Amino acid sequence: MKYILVVGGGKVGSYLASLLLADGNTVKVIEGNREEFDRLSRQLPADVLIMGEGTDPSVLEAAGVRKADVVAAVGRADETNLVVTSLARFEFHVPRTIARVNTPKNVWLFTPEMGVDVALNQADLMAHLIAEEMSLGDMMTLLKLRRGQYSIVEHQLHPGAIAAGKQVHELDLPHDCVLTAILRGGELIVPRGETVLEPDDTVLALVHSSQLDRLVSLLKSPG
C-alpha cells in the first residue's frame, strides 16, 4: 500500500481520499480553508486531516511529504496546484506527482519540467471520452486500464453480425483482445472455445485501444 498526500480537500480531494483509504492506503489531506476543513472532519477520520496551506513547505513537512509515494494536488486554483507539485518534486523528491487542471487553457503549464507527472484535465478527458464513444457506436466503455491502453467494453451482438451463430474459436478476434463474459437472458456465461455467440447476447471483452475497431466490426450490424 502507498502513502499518499492529497492537497486540497474540496469535493474532488475528499472523494479521492475516501477511495484511497478504502483501498487500504495511508492518506493525509491538507486543507487551508476552515469551512472546508470542518466539512472534511465530518467525512474523514481526524488523523487524516491537516489544517494548513499546501504551498507552505513546513506544512508539507508536517504531513510527512518526505515519505510520501504520491502527492496529488487537486485544489481549485491551478497556480496553487503547480506550486505544490513543484515543491513535492524538486524540494522533497516525491516519486510521483499528480495535479488537477481546472482551466483547460493552462494545461500547457502542467509538465514534468514544472514537477507534474500526470495532469488531470477534466474537460479534455470528457472531450476524448465523447469522441471515443461516438466513434464506437453501440459499444460502451466500462473501464480504462493501464492509462487507457486497454478497455473493458460491452456490446450487444447484432443478429446480422459476423460473430452471430459462431463459436468463439471460429472468430478472427484481434490479437490483443479476449472475450471475458457473455450475458444472456439474465445469466452470465464464461466464454469457452466452443461457446456459440447468439444474437442479442451482450458481450464483454478486454481489448487494446488499437483493436477496438476490429472488435466492433465482428459484433455490429453489417449495414
Secondary structure, DSSP 8 states (H G I E B T S, - for coil): --EEEEE--SHHHHHHHHHHHHTT-EEEEEE--HHHHHHHHTTS-GGGEEES-TT-HHHHHHTTGGG-SEEEE--S-HHHHHHHHHIIIIIT--SEEEEEESSGGGGGG-SGGGT-SEEEEHHHHHHHHHHHHHHHTT-EEEEEETTTTEEEEEEE--TTSTTTT-BGGGS---TTEEEEEEEETTEEE---TT-B--TT-EEEEEEEGGGHHHHHHHHS---
